[in-house]
Amino acid sequence: MTDYHILILGGGIVGLTLANLLAPYHLNIAVLENAPLSPFEYNPCAYNSRVSACNRASENIFRKIGIWESLAQTRLSAYKKMQIWSEKSNQKLLFDCLSIGEPNLGYIVENNLLSFLLLKQLKQYAHVHFYTDFHAKEINLSSNDGMLQNQDGKKIKFQLLVGADGKNSWIRKKLNFSILEKDYEQQALITHIKTEKPHQQTAYQRFLSSGPLAFLPLQDSHSCSIVWSTDPTHAEILKTMNKENFELQLATAFEDRLGKLQMIAPLLSFPLHFQHVKNYFKERVVLIGDAAHTIHPLAGLGLNLGLIDAEALSTHISHALKNKRDFGLEKTLRAYELQQKTNNTLTLHAINLLKNFFDTRHPLSSLSDLGLRLANRLPFIKNSFARYALGI
């Protein structure tokens, strides 16, 4: 049986970030991933289909870890403005980084580039190990430690197990964490497109009756990643269209803001759900990231919330180590939960409120035009929202 101080179940961006934050404390750490950790292959002519928005809080975490310069030198897409409008209103809301004294409003980053750089950074630590194709099967817990067993019978002993295994978390289900769930009744369609007109480092979001459509600017001034959230029936229609018809539908839905569009990557889709666990920990087990909470992608905050979870947990573990306490016990894990559950609850409810505000099926949508008018006339409100989304 192998012994570790900390097991991180899930080798995605949030799990790898936590491992990097904890590595300097010289703890024996294992990252367990049920799939191979795929390397990032830089291609200047193509973007990876899965991207994330990173705000200033996430940037600071990556700077702390030491990967930010490599990220900026490889491929990083800053956006300086954001424009929001609704098909129900003539009002448009424009956010500008200059209005809040910041160099930008955030970045669009390819997920597999982040994973590659995080993994590369971890390889300098001999006390951090990786297990791929690890499918957890059983877990046993006691007051002193825990044991995890995989499908091949391999047993690993731990002081703390961190569930960073995503929205379908195995450990959350295995230990029966109570969870609040809601089906958004939407699918997100994602792809990359070439645009006739330059995006001018502006992120765009148009709220349609079926859901929001976002254009996220990439490093090439004529390339965008799109996230089209729509009802399942409409999503299936769009997915069965040929490339030319989809491009026409997309341009029409976007009111031809960036001219003719050309799809340059496969069209992917996934269902959207709200999830939030009632408790973030149990004896010697704690949840972070999508294992603890998932949110609608309309504000681009999902990954950022998970990264802040990772930083908060690493800070509380650091405090426990300095005070020579067992970091797998309730005192440390409760402090993490109190901090992050409060912060995440506020954000999750704010995003749900924003979604309902523009959802034509919801009573709040009748106030959307008035809300946009007020936000435009009261810069303090608009700028406060921009700062909050940026994580400052």
C-alpha positions in Angstrom: 0.0 0.0 0.0 1.3 3.5 -1.0 1.0 6.3 1.5 0.4 10.0 0.7 -0.4 13.1 2.7 -2.9 14.3 0.0 -4.7 12.6 -2.8 -6.2 14.9 -5.5 -8.9 13.0 -7.4 -9.0 14.7 -10.8 -6.2 15.9 -13.0 -8.0 18.8 -14.6 -7.1 22.5 -14.4 -8.4 22.9 -10.8 -6.8 19.7 -9.5 -3.4 20.5 -11.1 -3.6 24.1 -9.8 -4.1 22.8 -6.2 -1.2 20.4 -6.6 1.0 23.3 -7.7 -0.1 25.4 -4.8 0.6 22.7 -2.3 3.9 21.4 -3.8 6.2 23.9 -2.1 5.1 22.5 1.3 7.0 19.2 0.6 3.9 17.1 1.2 3.7 13.7 -0.6 0.9 14.4 -3.1 -0.7 12.1 -5.8 -2.9 13.4 -8.6 -5.2 10.6 -9.8 -6.8 11.0 -13.2 -9.1 8.4 -14.8 -7.9 9.4 -18.4 -4.5 10.0 -19.9 -3.2 13.5 -19.3 -3.1 14.7 -22.9 -0.2 17.1 -23.8 -0.8 20.5 -25.4 0.6 20.7 -28.9 1.1 24.3 -30.0 -0.4 25.0 -33.4 -0.3 28.7 -34.4 -2.9 28.0 -37.1 -5.5 26.3 -34.8 -7.1 26.7 -31.4 -8.2 23.9 -29.0 -12.0 23.7 -28.9 -12.3 24.1 -25.1 -11.4 27.5 -23.8 -12.1 29.3 -20.5 -12.3 32.9 -19.4 -9.7 33.8 -16.7 -10.1 36.9 -14.6 -7.5 38.8 -12.5 -7.9 36.6 -9.5 -7.0 33.5 -11.7 -4.2 35.4 -13.3 -2.7 36.1 -9.8 -2.9 32.4 -8.9 -1.1 31.4 -12.1 1.5 34.1 -11.4 2.0 32.7 -7.9 2.5 29.2 -9.3 4.9 30.5 -11.9 3.2 29.6 -15.3 1.9 33.0 -16.3 4.8 34.2 -18.3 4.9 30.9 -20.2 1.2 31.2 -20.9 1.6 34.8 -22.2 4.5 33.8 -24.4 2.6 30.8 -25.9 -1.0 32.1 -26.5 -3.1 34.3 -24.4 -6.1 36.3 -25.6 -6.9 39.5 -23.6 -10.2 41.3 -24.1 -10.6 44.9 -23.2 -14.3 45.5 -23.8 -17.5 43.6 -23.4 -20.8 44.3 -25.1 -24.1 42.9 -24.0 -27.5 43.3 -25.6 -30.8 41.5 -25.8 -33.1 40.8 -28.8 -35.9 42.2 -26.7 -34.3 45.6 -26.2 -32.5 48.3 -28.2 -30.3 49.0 -25.2 -26.7 47.9 -25.3 -24.4 47.6 -22.3 -20.7 48.3 -22.9 -18.0 47.5 -20.4 -14.5 49.0 -20.9 -11.3 48.2 -19.0 -10.4 51.9 -19.1 -13.5 52.8 -17.0 -12.1 50.8 -14.1 -8.5 51.6 -14.6 -7.4 48.1 -15.6 -5.4 46.9 -18.7 -8.1 44.4 -19.7 -11.3 42.7 -18.5 -9.8 39.2 -18.6 -8.4 36.6 -20.9 -9.5 33.7 -23.0 -7.2 30.6 -22.6 -7.2 27.2 -24.1 -7.9 24.5 -21.5 -5.3 22.0 -22.7 -2.6 24.7 -22.7 -3.3 25.4 -19.1 -3.2 21.7 -18.3 0.1 21.3 -20.1 1.8 24.2 -18.3 0.5 23.2 -14.9 1.7 19.6 -15.4 5.0 20.8 -16.7 5.5 23.0 -13.6 4.7 20.1 -11.3 7.3 17.8 -12.8 10.0 19.7 -10.9 8.7 18.3 -7.6 9.8 14.8 -7.0 7.3 14.4 -4.1 4.3 14.9 -6.5 3.2 11.8 -8.4 0.7 11.1 -11.1 -1.5 8.1 -11.8 -3.4 8.0 -15.1 -6.1 5.6 -16.0 -7.0 5.5 -12.3 -10.6 4.5 -11.8 -11.5 4.8 -8.1 -13.7 2.0 -6.9 -13.8 1.9 -3.1 -13.0 4.3 -0.2 -12.5 3.6 3.5 -12.3 6.4 6.1 -11.3 6.5 9.7 -10.5 9.3 12.2 -6.8 9.0 11.5 -6.6 8.4 7.7 -8.3 7.0 4.7 -7.7 4.4 1.9 -8.7 4.6 -1.7 -8.7 1.5 -4.0 -9.0 1.5 -7.8 -10.4 -1.0 -10.3 -7.1 -3.0 -10.3 -7.0 -3.4 -6.6 -4.3 -0.8 -6.0 -4.6 0.7 -2.6 -3.5 4.2 -1.6 -3.5 5.6 1.9 -4.0 9.3 2.6 -4.5 12.0 5.2 -6.8 14.1 3.0 -8.6 13.3 -0.2 -9.6 16.2 -2.4 -12.4 15.7 -4.9 -11.5 17.7 -8.0 -13.2 15.3 -10.3 -15.7 17.5 -12.0 -19.5 17.9 -12.2 -20.1 14.2 -12.3 -17.8 13.7 -9.3 -17.3 10.0 -8.3 -16.3 10.8 -4.7 -19.3 13.1 -4.2 -21.7 10.4 -5.3 -19.8 7.6 -3.5 -20.0 9.5 -0.1 -23.6 10.7 -0.7 -22.9 14.5 -0.5 -26.2 16.3 -0.4 -26.5 18.6 -3.4 -28.9 21.2 -4.8 -29.5 20.6 -8.5 -31.4 22.3 -11.3 -31.5 21.5 -15.0 -31.1 24.7 -17.0 -32.9 22.9 -19.8 -30.2 24.2 -22.2 -27.2 22.8 -24.1 -24.1 24.8 -24.8 -22.7 24.5 -28.3 -19.0 25.5 -28.7 -16.7 25.9 -31.7 -14.2 28.4 -33.2 -15.0 30.7 -36.0 -13.2 33.1 -38.4 -14.9 36.5 -38.7 -14.9 38.8 -41.6 -14.5 41.9 -39.4 -12.0 42.1 -36.5 -13.3 41.5 -33.0 -11.3 44.5 -31.6 -10.5 42.6 -28.4 -14.2 42.8 -27.5 -16.3 40.0 -25.9 -19.9 40.0 -27.1 -23.0 38.4 -25.6 -26.5 38.6 -27.1 -29.4 37.3 -25.1 -31.8 35.4 -27.3 -35.2 34.0 -26.4 -33.6 30.5 -26.4 -30.5 31.5 -24.4 -27.3 33.6 -24.6 -24.9 33.6 -27.5 -21.3 34.6 -26.6 -18.4 35.5 -29.0 -15.1 35.3 -27.1 -12.1 37.0 -28.9 -9.0 34.9 -29.5 -5.5 36.1 -30.1 -6.0 36.3 -33.9 -8.1 39.5 -34.5 -10.4 37.6 -36.8 -10.9 34.5 -34.6 -13.5 33.9 -31.9 -14.6 31.0 -29.7 -18.4 30.9 -29.5 -20.7 29.5 -26.7 -24.3 29.3 -27.8 -26.6 28.2 -25.0 -30.0 27.2 -26.3 -32.8 24.8 -25.6 -32.2 21.1 -26.4 -34.6 21.0 -29.4 -32.9 24.0 -31.0 -29.5 22.6 -30.2 -30.3 19.3 -32.0 -31.5 21.3 -35.1 -28.3 23.3 -35.1 -26.1 20.2 -34.7 -27.7 18.4 -37.6 -27.2 21.4 -40.0 -24.4 21.4 -42.6 -21.6 23.8 -42.0 -22.8 26.5 -44.4 -26.3 26.6 -42.9 -25.0 26.7 -39.3 -22.7 29.6 -40.2 -25.7 31.5 -41.7 -27.8 30.8 -38.6 -25.0 31.9 -36.3 -24.4 35.1 -38.2 -28.2 35.9 -38.1 -28.4 35.2 -34.4 -25.5 37.6 -33.9 -27.0 40.3 -36.1 -24.1 40.1 -38.5 -22.0 42.1 -36.1 -18.7 40.6 -37.3 -19.7 40.0 -40.9 -19.5 36.6 -42.6 -18.6 33.7 -40.3 -16.6 30.5 -41.1 -16.6 27.6 -38.7 -13.0 26.3 -38.3 -13.3 23.7 -35.5 -15.7 20.8 -34.7 -19.0 21.7 -33.1 -19.2 20.3 -29.6 -22.0 20.4 -27.1 -22.8 19.6 -23.4 -25.9 20.0 -21.2 -26.0 22.8 -18.6 -26.9 22.3 -15.0 -26.8 24.2 -11.7 -25.2 22.2 -8.9 -24.1 23.2 -5.4 -23.3 20.8 -2.6 -24.8 21.6 0.9 -21.5 20.7 2.6 -18.0 21.0 1.1 -16.4 18.3 3.3 -16.8 15.1 5.2 -14.3 13.2 7.3 -10.9 13.5 5.5 -12.6 14.4 2.2 -13.2 17.8 0.7 -14.6 19.0 -2.6 -13.4 21.8 -4.9 -14.3 23.2 -8.3 -17.1 21.6 -10.3 -17.3 18.7 -7.9 -18.7 21.3 -5.4 -20.5 23.7 -7.8 -21.4 24.2 -11.4 -22.9 27.3 -12.9 -24.2 28.7 -16.2 -21.4 29.7 -18.5 -23.0 33.1 -19.4 -20.6 35.1 -17.1 -17.5 32.9 -17.7 -16.8 32.5 -14.0 -16.9 28.7 -13.6 -13.2 28.0 -13.8 -12.4 31.1 -11.8 -14.5 29.9 -8.9 -12.7 26.5 -8.9 -9.3 28.1 -8.9 -10.2 30.3 -6.0 -11.4 27.2 -4.2 -8.0 25.6 -4.8 -6.2 28.7 -3.5 -8.4 28.9 -0.4 -7.9 25.3 0.5 -4.2 25.5 0.0 -4.1 28.5 2.4 -6.0 26.7 5.1 -3.8 23.6 4.8 -0.8 25.9 5.1 -2.2 27.4 8.3 -2.7 23.9 9.7 0.9 22.9 8.9 2.3 26.0 10.5 0.3 25.3 13.6 1.2 21.6 13.5 -2.5 20.5 13.1 -3.8 17.6 11.2 -5.2 19.3 8.0 -7.5 16.4 7.3 -9.7 17.1 10.4 -12.8 19.3 10.7 -11.1 22.5 11.9 -9.2 23.1 8.7 -11.9 21.8 6.3 -14.7 23.8 8.1 -12.7 27.0 7.8 -12.4 26.4 4.0 -16.1 25.6 3.7 -17.2 28.7 5.6 -15.0 30.9 3.4 -15.8 29.3 0.0 -19.4 28.3 0.4 -20.3 31.9 1.4 -18.5 33.4 -1.6 -19.7 30.8 -4.1 -23.3 31.0 -2.9 -23.4 34.8 -3.6 -21.9 34.3 -7.1 -24.1 31.3 -8.0 -27.2 33.2 -7.1 -26.1 36.4 -8.8 -25.5 34.4 -12.1 -28.9 32.7 -11.8 -30.5 36.0 -11.3 -28.8 37.4 -14.3 -29.9 34.5 -16.4 -33.5 34.9 -15.3 -33.2 38.6 -16.0 -32.7 38.0 -19.7 -34.8 34.7 -20.0 -38.0 35.6 -21.9 -39.7 32.7 -20.1 -39.1 34.2 -16.7 -41.1 37.1 -15.1 -37.9 39.1 -14.4 -37.2 39.4 -18.1 -39.8 42.2 -18.3 -37.3 44.4 -16.4 -34.4 43.7 -18.7 -34.8 46.9 -20.8 -35.2 49.0 -17.7 -32.1 47.4 -16.1 -29.9 48.0 -19.1 -31.0 51.7 -19.2 -30.2 52.1 -15.5 -26.8 50.4 -15.8 -25.9 52.8 -18.7 -27.0 55.8 -16.7 -25.3 54.7 -13.5 -21.7 54.0 -14.3 -21.0 53.1 -10.7 -23.2 50.0 -10.9 -21.8 49.0 -14.3 -18.2 49.4 -13.1 -18.8 47.6 -9.8 -20.1 44.6 -11.8 -17.0 44.7 -14.0 -14.7 44.7 -11.0 -16.6 41.9 -9.4 -16.4 39.7 -12.6 -12.7 40.6 -12.9 -12.1 39.4 -9.3 -10.7 42.6 -8.0 
